[in-house]
Amino acid sequence: MTEGSFFQDLAMLMAVAGLVAIIFEKLKWPKVIGYLFAGVLMSQHTWGGSFLADEGSIQTIGQLGIVFLMLTLGLEFSAGAMKKVRGVSGPMAFVDTIVMIWIGYTVGRRIFGWTSVQSLFLGAAICDSATTLLAKTIDEMKWSKRPFVKYVISTSILEDIICVGVIALITGVANGDGLSFGAVGVSLGALAVFFVCTVVLGMIMVPRLLNTVAKNGSDEALLLTLLGCCFFVSWVAYRLEFSLALGAFLMGVLGSSSMARNRLLKLADPLRSMFAAVFFITIGCLVNPQVCLSNAGTILLLSLVVMIGKGTNCFTMSMLTGQNLKTSVQTAFGLAQIGEFAYMVALLYIAATGDSASSMYQIVVGVSLVTTCFNPFMLRMSDPVGDFVERKVPDRVKGLIAQYNVWLARIREASVPGEISSRVHRHLLHLGVYWVMMFAFSVIASMLNGYDWSRFSMFFDEHKKAFFALALNLIFLALLKPVWTAGRHLGEDVGDLLLAGVKSGGGKKWRRAVRRMARSSTLLAVSFVTVAEIVMVDINLMPEETCVRIGIAIVLAVTIPLAVRYLWPAVSAAGMQFNEALEAEARMAAKPKPLTFSLPEDRFLKATLPDSSPAIGLTLKALDVRAKTGASVVSVTRNGRRHSNPGADWCFEIGDIVEAIGEPKELASLKDLLGIVVSVHSDDEF
């Protein structure tokens, strides 16, 4: 792939994407279908020759599309919104994903006779519903306020998240020796280490970095910082033989935890539009219509499996989680499709296995095309079908469903106080993170210990085991304080939890004894797990020489006062940063929204100061706007930043966008004073 051919292919893809967007916008058809068919027409399989200079550049461009798609999907992820529907969407997404992976694997192995790896990729390809397609279709139908929509979208996003992990897992398996319990175990362990390290370290550093850059007011710097972090994490995932999608998605989620989330979404949206179009066209370029036609029976069979399987899973889980019949039917119809993740899985299958000649890719894309085309019609049908089902179901069955929903609601309002329970969960989460981090650092130390360091330093290479063992134990020493603190708080909350249901009796001494017992038992259990993990790691990583072990122990003993003074405060500060990042969304939700009010068009002015304005270089005080015109300047926008109620010392510059209110005559006087000829169209609301 040469530089010229890559640029030529990218230019061709962008030109075609623009043309398709214009045509399908006019026709009011889903643009995704247009991009795919445009890619098919451009490929070498349709006319006997390709419109592209280098077919090898397609995969590179497609990988870029994956990175930007997953980054923006992660930015849109909202933990707060998910909490409200987690009781419905969580079980539905988990069951649907697992069942569809099993169905796909079984169909691939038993019916098509494919290999284990092929069948596993097939299961992953058909397990996830298309979030982008759903959101676009629902928006075009203006159904965003319908009750079922929040469950459909949230379930689809959760399936995206699960599928990211599945992709990372099966990519690691595909790069190994096939599907085996050993390979799966190694991939799961490596995935857990990468995931926890990225999330924990990212939560501490990334939101703070983005918030700092955002304060400077430069959109360019903010976007480049986000993209730099995104491509770095994606590169690390790639080097660890995981999917690029995993790194990009995690970076998007970390970015969504910053206070600049909405600004980042606005900046990244054009990138998503551009590379999403390019991505779908590159998918189409890899489609062979002849192979799809020769496998038409297989494609139709799998399409039925997807629509019936996903529809049944989602309807069943929607009913089991307490939704009514119509909502369950609409949820099932909305999620009975596959989309962009199927293309990603198919593309990653080719990249991971090099099996570009396999018909599996063509079959998966064909199934996705069929379900994508049917989904808008199924969504429109879901309304009358849901009404029909509610009418035809016997009253006795409706009564049983109502009783079940009442029973389920009582369980959800259960006895355990929410505040205490949430504190227990939070402390357990912190302990789990600390223990996984200890394991992760152990794995990293073991990997570094296996490298040849002789080209850097013979002395270091000869004693590397001692150096890495010492460094690892210093990290363990730094983590002991937060582990102990989390264990102590957990013990106190467990005591409160044990006493929550006891309204009277026992006396104060008895309650103190219960709390003391809970605190001591919890601390003992936490200490046992922590010490056991450290001992198991040290047994494997410590040098065999007794004198070296004694030396490491002496160094650690001498280091304890330094750890108490420097390491533990630093770790505590990092923990606070982690908690702040976790609570960032709640703080944003708690911020008061600005009040809006409407004005008649002739009482509101929005205009840009031209080069010839006599107000350039003068302050509001010098112009004496209020006294001379009677109008009030309520805001001035400069370089994309809006400054409400500017003070008397505000100095006007060329290009300032001035917003003012007043009577028509007062606004006319203000325009004369500022030298404004043409007003900017306003939305009559601010």
URLINSUL-V57994 format. One record per backbone hydrogen bond with DSSP energy under -0.5 kcal/mol. CO is the residue of the C=O (numbers start at 1). NH is the residue of the N-H. Records with the same first field share a line. If there is no record, write none. Layout:
CO: NH, NH
//
This chain:
2: 6
3: 7
4: 8
5: 9
6: 10
7: 11
8: 12
9: 13
10: 14
11: 15
12: 16
13: 17
14: 18
15: 19
16: 20
17: 21
18: 22
19: 23
20: 24
21: 25
22: 26
23: 27
24: 28, 29
30: 33, 34
31: 35
32: 36
33: 37
34: 38
35: 39
36: 40
37: 41
38: 42
39: 43
40: 43
42: 51
43: 46, 47
44: 48
54: 57
55: 58, 59
56: 60
57: 61
58: 62
59: 63
60: 64
61: 65
62: 66
63: 67
64: 68
65: 69
66: 70
67: 71
68: 72
69: 73
70: 74
71: 75
72: 76
73: 77
74: 77
77: 79
78: 82
79: 83
80: 84
81: 85
82: 85, 86
83: 86
85: 88, 89
86: 90, 91
88: 92
89: 93
90: 94
91: 95
92: 96
93: 97
94: 98
95: 99
96: 100
97: 101
98: 102
99: 103
100: 104
101: 105
102: 106
103: 107
104: 108
105: 109
106: 110, 111
107: 111, 112
108: 114
115: 119
116: 120
117: 121
118: 122
119: 123
120: 124
121: 125
122: 126
124: 127
128: 339
129: 131
130: 134
131: 135
132: 136
133: 137
134: 138
135: 139
136: 140
137: 141
138: 142, 143
139: 142
143: 146
146: 149, 150
148: 152
149: 153
150: 154
151: 155
152: 156
153: 157
154: 158
155: 159
156: 160
157: 161
158: 162
159: 163
160: 164
161: 165
162: 166
163: 167
164: 168
165: 169
166: 170
167: 171
168: 172
169: 173
170: 174
171: 175
173: 176, 178
178: 180
180: 184
181: 185
182: 186
183: 187
184: 188
185: 189
186: 190
187: 191
188: 192
189: 193
190: 194
191: 195
192: 196
193: 197
194: 198
195: 199
196: 200
197: 201
198: 202
199: 203
200: 204
201: 205
202: 206, 207
205: 209
206: 210
207: 211
208: 212
209: 213
210: 214
211: 215
212: 216
213: 216, 218
214: 217
217: 219
218: 222
219: 223
220: 224
221: 225
222: 226
223: 227
224: 228
225: 229
226: 230
227: 231
228: 232
229: 233
230: 234
231: 235
232: 236
233: 237
234: 238
235: 239
236: 240
237: 242
238: 241
243: 246, 247
244: 248
245: 249
246: 250
247: 251
248: 252
249: 253
250: 254
251: 255
252: 256
253: 257
254: 257
255: 258
258: 261
260: 264
261: 265
262: 266
263: 267
264: 268
265: 269
266: 270
268: 272
269: 273
270: 274
271: 275
272: 276
273: 277
274: 278
275: 279
276: 280
277: 281
278: 282
279: 283
280: 284
281: 285
282: 286
283: 286
284: 287
287: 289
288: 292
289: 293
290: 294
291: 295
293: 296
295: 299
296: 300
297: 301
298: 302
299: 303
300: 304
301: 305
302: 306
303: 307
304: 308
305: 309
306: 310
307: 311
308: 312
309: 313
310: 314
311: 315
312: 316
313: 317
314: 318
315: 319
316: 320
317: 321
318: 323
319: 322
324: 328
325: 329
326: 330
327: 331
328: 332
329: 333
330: 334
331: 335
332: 336
333: 336
335: 337
339: 342, 343
340: 344
341: 345
342: 346
343: 347
344: 348
345: 349
346: 350
347: 351
348: 352
349: 353
350: 354
354: 356
355: 358
359: 363
360: 364
361: 365
362: 366
363: 367
364: 368
365: 369
366: 370
367: 371
368: 372
369: 373
370: 374
371: 375
372: 376
374: 378
375: 379
376: 380
377: 381
378: 382
379: 383
380: 383, 384
381: 385
382: 386
383: 387
384: 388
385: 389
386: 390
387: 391
388: 392
389: 393
394: 398
395: 399
396: 400
397: 401
398: 402
399: 403
400: 404
401: 405
402: 406
403: 407
404: 408
405: 409
406: 410
407: 411
408: 412
409: 413
411: 414
417: 421
418: 422
419: 423
420: 424
421: 425
422: 426
423: 427
424: 428
425: 429
426: 430
427: 431
428: 432
429: 433
430: 434
431: 435
432: 436
433: 437
434: 438
435: 439
436: 440
437: 441
438: 442
439: 443
440: 444
441: 445
442: 446
443: 447
444: 448
445: 449
446: 450
447: 450
448: 451
451: 453
453: 456, 457
457: 461
458: 462
459: 463
461: 464
463: 467
464: 468
465: 469
466: 470
467: 471
468: 472
469: 473
470: 474
471: 475
472: 476
473: 477
474: 478
475: 479
476: 480
477: 480, 481
478: 482
479: 483
480: 484
481: 485
482: 486
483: 487
484: 488
485: 489
486: 490
487: 491
488: 492
489: 493
490: 494
491: 495
492: 496
493: 497
494: 498
495: 499
496: 500
497: 500
499: 502
501: 503
506: 510
507: 511
508: 512
509: 513
510: 514
511: 515
512: 516
513: 517
514: 518
515: 519
516: 520
517: 521
518: 522
519: 523
520: 524
521: 525
522: 526
523: 527
524: 528
525: 529
526: 530
527: 531
528: 532
529: 533
530: 534
531: 535
532: 536
533: 537
534: 538
535: 539
536: 540
537: 541
538: 542
545: 549
546: 550
547: 551
548: 552
549: 553
550: 554
551: 555
552: 556
553: 557
554: 558
555: 559
556: 560
559: 563
560: 564
561: 565
562: 566, 567
563: 568
566: 570
567: 571
568: 572
569: 573
570: 574
571: 575
572: 576
573: 577
574: 578
575: 579
576: 580
577: 581
578: 582
579: 583
581: 584
583: 587
584: 588
585: 589
586: 590
587: 591
588: 591
597: 686
600: 603
601: 604
603: 662
605: 660
606: 680
607: 658
609: 655
610: 613
613: 616
615: 618
618: 652
619: 623
620: 624, 625
624: 628
625: 629, 630
626: 630
632: 634, 661
634: 645
635: 659
636: 638, 643
637: 657
638: 641
641: 638
642: 644
643: 636
647: 650
648: 621
650: 620, 652
652: 617
653: 656
656: 609, 658
657: 637
658: 607
659: 634, 635
660: 605
661: 632
663: 667
664: 668
665: 669
666: 670
667: 671
668: 672
669: 673
670: 674
671: 675, 676
678: 608
684: 599
//
